[in-house]
Amino acid sequence: MKKERTKSRLLFSAVLLLLVMVLSNTLPRLLRPKDRTPKIYYTLEKNGIVRFTDSDDFLASLEIVPTKLIPARKRQLMSVGQIVLLIEPPSVTTSGRLHPLHLDENYSRTLSLESLPWASGKAFGVSELATEYKIQPGIPLEVMRYGLLTAASNGIVRRVLKSPSENSRQLVIFEIPNGRNWYPGTNCRVIFPTLSEKPVVIPKRALLHIGDQDFVFLQNTASEFQLRAVTVFDETENTITVGGLRYGDKVLAKGSILLKNFIPELLRLEH
């Protein structure tokens, strides 16, 4: 009888130990909060398309806002630009010749900057914008440091070229005669003369800035968004007035920042 009791105790202890081991492995997983991070499945395609599939939770978290029309009126056209060349004065090392300081010498050659009239202290820059804006050589403009929209430098449009990235875009080559404080690589806001336009208003959070361009994502369908380059006119605390969109276009507002990393690859797919 004693042996039976001992055997029963050993069996109970073994079962209890086994149960403790099982619970120690499974209980933490049962108590762990369920991962509710939405899984995002997407494809990147030509024409700036981002298409989502099987991602209802993610799509539901986005905010889509239609553009609003404001009355057409005279307003300043602003675009993002970059300084690509500064002409420094002659020195001993240059044997008395002007010293061009390039951002990228090959890029300067592509823009044919060597054919423009060089002089000590001149700076040259480039800005890309839609061909719908009729920019002509000789148009005066102002240039301000990007993010520090205070003091402006006067400039002039020297050349307008077709953009290699898109047929509907143009490269505006501008000159700053007194550009000693402008160094290659500096990003800037280029302010053109007043133009009569029909801009639209979008939420500020919809605007995405990459390199020297501004973009938004348009909603084509419930799960498809398309990258669109825009030109900025004015801005307030919460809104941006832009060109390049139509009244009623649906833009991605809340959540647009999550698609920003897709932009370089979408641009690469266009080439």
Secondary structure, DSSP 8 states (H G I E B T S, - for coil): -HHHHHHHHHHHHHHHHHHHHHHHHHHHHHHS--------EEEEETTTEEEEES-HHHHHT--EEE-EE---EEEEEEEEEEEEEEEE---TTTTTS-EEEES-HHHHHHTTGGGS---TT-EEEEEEEETTS---TT-EEEEEETT--SSEEEEEEEEEEE-SS-TTEEEEEEEESS-TT--TT-EEEEEEEEEEE--EEEEGGG-EEETTEEEEEEEEETTEEEEEEEEEEEE-SSEEEEES--TT-EEE-TTGGGGGGGHHHHHHHT-
